[in-house]
Amino acid sequence: MKNKEIFNVFFREKPAMMLIDLKNAKSEVYASSLAKHIDCTYSHVVKILQQMEDAGLINFNKQGRLKLLTLTKKGQEVAESIEKIRNLL
């Protein structure tokens, strides 16, 4: 079994990759740019992000019409843990 396949056994790929992408972002991240990067629909990304916000993993920071995404301390720790596991596999 390939590394990516076994990773997907333990984690849903899109939400896990969203957290990792937010953690590794070099610039500001918005839901639309995140959707393009992980090859997912905008509406699906927003639904997952709302669940992550409810869980205390991310914050939406409104800037005009756009909402900037940032990880909380808890979100940063979860993203680091997911990335460590992915690298081990």
Secondary structure, DSSP 8 states (H G I E B T S, - for coil): --HHHHHHHHS-HHHHHHHHHHHH-SS-EEHHHHHHHTT--HHHHHHHHHHHHHTTSEEEEEETTEEEEEE-HHHHHHHHHHHHHHHH-
